[in-house]
């Protein structure tokens, strides 16, 4: 968690995460940005890790039995100077009691500098205005022939936790609408109940403090509309789209977390291309355009780059006759 990281009085930190939280971080922070936050080493919680003295460890994991077991092993081995445990969603009471028991058993007579933070980050921000719950095979979990109440209940709980986390992050309390019956209504009811319980609890009601516009004198609450549908209502319609660049890319290539895997048909070589608008300005501008327009824009961009290349070569040649030998070359590459 960046907020808690800034509170440390250390120059260096270690970041430990599980696979679920790695997907959450991947579209948001690259290695350079982590280093700017003082994170010099980042590792999977399931990996083999050595003791690093006098260094705090920031954990970002999903509260599960497996993550509690790994945390307990780290505490028993005293791998780090302090432990700042950030969970992607609030931990239920059973897991909290399990962690407390394992902590007491692991540390024995010693004590560890341990802090717990409940985060609401159980979703993946793929783009600035688009997020995903990053659930695998969710449609099958709800509608498979062998789906039972327990599996469906767990799937509904994951959807509710993810949507609730997104609403807390946005600081809004929506008006929720859904058709009667089916999984959508189950999600709607549980999400509504969770929001109500949160607002009724004085200790957690501040989570939605961002639902008021600070620039408004009346502070009128913003109430966006959250519409929930069952995917089996009209799943064919989701496949009927026009030909924008982004949609076709998703159809034709394997995409995950803003990365596209491209396989060369002749050599079989695999390359990964980032679709991060912060890095690729062409993608940022053209991703929503129709593909014929993108082809035309790509040709114009190609001609522009060729012109820049020729200009750099010309200035580089001119710099060879320059007595200083550097000024024109500097202008060329700048």
N, C-alpha and C positions, 0 to 999 in steps of 0.2 A: 504494500500500500504506500503510495507516494506521500500521503499526508503524514503517516506515522514515521516514514523514513526520514523526513526532514527534521523530526524532533530529536534524532540521535546526535550525540556529541562525538561521533566517530567519523573518521575520514573514509573508512572502507567498510563495506557490508557484504554479506553473502545472501543470495536470494535462492530459496528452496521452493519448488513448486511441484505439483503433480501434473499428469497429462491434461486433465480437465482445465486447470488454471493456466497451463501453458498456452492452450488455445485462446484463452481470454486475453492474455498479455501479448501474444504474437502480433495481432494487427495494430496494437497501440504503441509498443515500444520496441525499438531495435537495440542492438548491442551498444551503439554509441550513446543513445539516450539513457540506457541503464548505467553506463559508466559516468555520465554527467550527474546522475543521482547518487554516485558513490558505490554502485554495485559493481564490484570487480570480478565476481564469480557467481555464476548461476547454474544450478544443477537440478535434475529430477530427484524427487524425494526417494525414489526407489533405487537410485544409483548407489554404488559403493563410494562412501565419502570418508575423508580423513579428518582428524582433529585439527582445528584451526583456533589457536588460543587468542584471546583478547580481541575477537571479532564478533560483532553481533550478527545473528542470523534472522532474516525476515522470511517467514513461511507464508506461502499463499497456496492453500489447498482447499479441497472440498471436504466438509466434515463427514468422513466415512470411517468404518471400522479399520480399513487398511491404513488410512492416514494417521489415525490415533496410534496404531501399532508402530509405524515408522517413527513418529514423534517420541514415543516412549523409548525406543531403542536409542535415539539421539540423546535424550536426556540421561539415560543410563551410562552412555559412553562419554558424556560431558564434552561433546564435540565443539561447542561454541561458548562464547563468553555470556551471551544472553539470547533469549528466544522470544521473538515477537510473532505470535501466531495469528495470522489473518485468514479467516475462513470465508469462502466465497458466499456463503449464506449462513444464517444463524444456526448454531449447533443445538440439537434437541437435548433434553435433559439426560436421557440415558447415555448418550455419547459423552456429555460433559462429566457425568459421574464416573464413567469409565476412564476418561482422561485423568481425572483427579486421583482415582485409585492407582492407575499405572504410574502417575507422577510420584505419588507417595512411595510406591514399591521401588521405583527406579532410583530415586535420589537417596533413599535411606536417611542417614543422619545429615546429609549435605542438603543445601538449598540451591536452587537455580533461579536466576533472574528471568522470570517468565511473565509474559503479558499476552492477554487474549483480546482479539478484536473481531467483532462480528461485522462483516462487510455485506453489502447487498450488490454483488457483482456477478451473479450467476447467469450472465448472458455475454454474447460476443458482439462487440461493436465492429461490424464489418466495414461500415462506412460512417461518415459523419452523421447522416440522418437515416441509417438503416442498421438494425441489429438482428441477430439470430439467437435462438435458444440453444443451438448446437446440439440438438437431440438426434441420435442415430436411430433409424428405423422406427420413428414415432408412429407412422401410419399403420404399420404392421402390429404394433403394440396395442393399438386401439381396435383394429378391425380384423385381425387374424382369426381364423376359425378356432384355434386353440387358446385364444386370449381368455384369461380368467379374471375374476374381480380383483385379485391381488395385483396382477400385472397392470391392469387398467388403472387401479388406484395409485400405484407408484408413478405411472406415466402422467396422470393428472397432477399429482403433487409436484413433479418436476416442472411441468408447464406453469403451474401457479407460482412456484418459487421464482422462476425466471421472469415472469411478467411482473411480479411484485417487486423484484430487484430493479427492473427497468423503470417502474413507476417511482420508486424511491429515488433513483438516480436523477430522474427528470423533475422530481419534486411536485408531482401532480396527482390529483385524485380524480380519476375519470368517471364519466357516466358509462356504465357497461351495458351493452345490448347483445343479445344472442337469441337464436331460435330455440323454441322449446324442445326438450328432449335431446339425447345424445351427449357426446363428450363435451361439446361446447357449453352446454348448460351446467355440467358438472364443474368445469373450470370456472365458469362465471360465478357460481354459488360459493365455491371455496375461496376464490379471489376476493369476492365481496366481503365474506366473513373475516378474512385475514385483514383486510383494510379496516374493517369496523373494529376488530379487536385491538389493532394497533392504535387507532385514534382514541379508543376508550382507555388505553393505558397511559397514564401520565408520564411514565418513563420512556415511552417510545413514540408518543404523539408528535414529537419534534421531527420525526423522519420525513414528514411531508411539509416541512416549513417552507419549502420552495414553491408551494402551490399558489403563493400570493405574489403579485407583481410589485416589487419594491418601489417602482417608479410611479405607482398609482397612489393617490392620496387616500382613496377609499379602500385600497387593498382588496379589490374584488377577486375572489378565487377564480382561477382558470379551471375550467372543467372540459377537458377534451373528451371526445367520444371514443371508447374502445369497443370495437365490434368483433365478436368472436363467431367463427363459422366452423362447422364440421367440414373436413376436407372432402368427405364423400358426397356432399350436396351437389357439386358440379365440378368434379376434378378435371374433366376434359377442358373446361374453360381456361384453366390455368395453363394449359399447353397451347392455347391459341393466342399467340401474341404476334406483334409485327416484327420487323427485323432490325431492332436497334443493336448497336455494336455489343453492348454488355450482355443482352439476352442471348445472342448468337454465340458469344464466347462461352457462356455457361452451358449452352446446349452441345457445343462441339468438343469442348475440352474438359478435362478433369480439373475442377476448381475447388480449392479449400483455403479458407482464411486469406483471401485476396491474393492467392498464388495459383498460377495455371501451370499444369504439367504438359509439356509438349514433347512428343516422341517423334523423332525423325523416321520416316517410313522406310528409308533406304539403309541407314547405318544402325538404326535402333537406339541412337543416343537420346538421352532424356535431359531436358533442360527445364528449369523452373523460372517462370517469369512473374515478377511482382506487378500487381495491379493497384498499387498504392498511388492515389492521386497526388499525394504530397511529393512523390518522387517523379512520377511519370505525368508531366503536364499534358501531353497529348491525350492520354487516357482520361485525365480529369475533365478535359474540355469535350471530348468526343464520345464518351462512354454511353451517353443517352441518345446520340444521334442515329438516324437510320443508316444502315450499312452503305448504301450507295453514296451518301454524303461523306461518310468516313473515308471511303476509297479516294474520293476527290481531294479531301483534306490531307490524306496521307501522301498523295502525289505532290501536292503543293509543299508539304513539309519536306519531302525528299529533295525537291528542287532547291528549297531554301538552304538545306544542309549542304548540298553540293556547292552552292554559291559561297557559303561560309568556308568550306574546305578550300576552295580555290583562292579565296581572299587570304586565308591563313598562309597558304603556300606562297602566294605573291609577296606578302609582307615578310615572310621568312627569307625569301630570296633577296629582298631589298635590304634586310638586316645584315646580310653577308658583306655588303659594300659599305655598311655604316661603320664609321670609325669606332663608335661606342660599342657596337655589336649587340646591344641588348634592348634599346628603346623600342625599335620597330617590332622585334620579336615579342616583347612584352605586350605591345598593342595588339599583335596578331592573336595571341592566345587569350587575351582578355575580352 
